[in-house]
Amino acid sequence: MKKYLIPILSIFLATSCINYNTDSGFSDEDKEQGSTEGNDVRMWLTTQSKVYMLKEQPIEYSNDITDLVVRLEPSVTHQTIDGFGGGLTGSSAYLLKQMSTEARAKALKDLFDPKEGAGLESLRLCIGASDFSMDLYTYCDKEGIENFAIPEIDKRDLLPVLKEILTINQNIKLIASPWSPPAWMKSSGKLNHGTLKGAEVYDDYATYFVKYIQAMKAEGITIDAITLQNEADFESGVHPSMKMSWEEQAEIIGKHLGPKFRENGITTKILILDHNFDIYDYAINVLGDPVASQYIHGTAFHGYAGKPSAINAVKTAFPDKSIYETELSGGGWNTGSEMETMFYYLTDFLVPCIQNGSSNYMMFNIALNSQHGPVTPGGVFCEDCRGIVTIDGDTYKRELEYYLLGHFAKVCRSGAKMIGTSFTGTLPDGATATAFSNPDGSRGLVIVNQSGNNINLTVKDQTTGKRFVYTVPNAAVASFLLK
């Protein structure tokens, strides 16, 4: 990951995927149709004042209809959502593993339980060491791909913690990424910086992924997707990293990785780029290779440079390919207050990513300690990164990332579809509405209100006719689950 500075807060969001109806008043249909009978709605609220922090609140079932009606349109469907979450790095796994059994169970339930916790359902794994690991290693440190094996350090920390998480929620989707191939495959001869040696190691590198997926499967762990290289256009002198050109990525996928997956019956998705929005043309170039493109499921983005509007450029060029957001870290460089920063991430990243077509949204480390580590031996790259939770011994603290992810994860489950919204009246500038239809038939709705005023609204499900009334405070995010 790369650090960046958050500028002075400007709460602005282009909501190109929301269908606005600016007719004044409310329609005869809204007056005459809809019912509060048999309603089952749950609601969670967070306010910038911190009076409420993902706190469940009562709902008013009123037959009144407000000037603003938000209609959920389940017949208008967009992308499938895999979930919201973060990176289970080596450091995160270590901190969780060091907790007592009871303390770890409580922390994991708070993070991943869909009923009693935030319900995170998207995790990114490191294939070997990253910039947050307890050692420098890959899954094949000894030269020769036949020497591939799950490292002891991951058997000690990662696998037990991951298996415990999967007992809490089996629907979690796993994306795995290498920060570096084995050193013997690289021009640098070490995990830091460099490139692949050349075409002579492409086949071995493709086999590396096949063996990884098979080894994890033998452990009872299904890898939903892989990326070929974390941050493919960046290299570091202090932690595992490597540059990989788009031409290399296309050749490896088209001539080696894709055919090997097909030969071995592997259905794990192949994602490309895994780097910042500002170099979206890299993804367009790879997807433009017809041999590689047939094997590619989609593009993975990071949020350290550029804007989520880049998603539209890729979706426009290749509408049949999916988009994922796989990394963005919070940290000490955030300039606003804690809650200002939370709303910044919501309005400038999470909401536009989903509304522009991303199938998930992930922050970085699931857990770090209060010293912003542990960092990988060999040099500090990010000295003030922040985890979704902060763990010290058996205690943990929910950070702002927990709340912004939790507001979506509570009401949008893995396998949900983003659905359309329409309005009678006008949703004020500075407010957004994002809606979902879950696999169990429930609907999710997240309202982020930075308009400067409270918003009194009626929410109505166009399929069931169910409705309710709620006033969303200014400087607040409200999540609703309609059953």
PyMOL commands that set and color helices and strands:
alter all, ss='L'
color gray80, all
select helices_A, chain A and resi 28-32+90-98+101-112+145-147+152-168+183-185+199-218+246-263+277-287+290-293+310-317+338-355+400-409
alter helices_A, ss='H'
color red, helices_A
select strands_A, chain A and resi 41-47+55-57+68-81+83-88+122-126+173-177+225-227+233-234+242-243+269-276+298-302+322-327+330-331+360-365+367-368+385-386+389-392+395-398+416-424+431-437+443-449+455-461+467-472+476-482
alter strands_A, ss='S'
color yellow, strands_A
deselect
rebuild
show_as cartoon
